[in-house]
């Protein structure tokens, strides 16, 4: 996935940083933003499938 064209406002970026920090504690290792975004997207896709 390519996120280079993704433009985020400051609030969204801060939320993503917080999610990344929490996930790093859970996985006990440094994570890339790509990994974090993929996990968020996978979780949202599962919700959509369940709701439909």
Residue pairs with C-beta under 8 A, 6 or more apart in sequence:
1 34
1 37
1 38
1 41
3 33
3 34
3 37
8 16
16 33
16 36
16 37
19 36
19 40
20 31
20 33
20 36
23 31
23 36
23 39
24 30
24 31
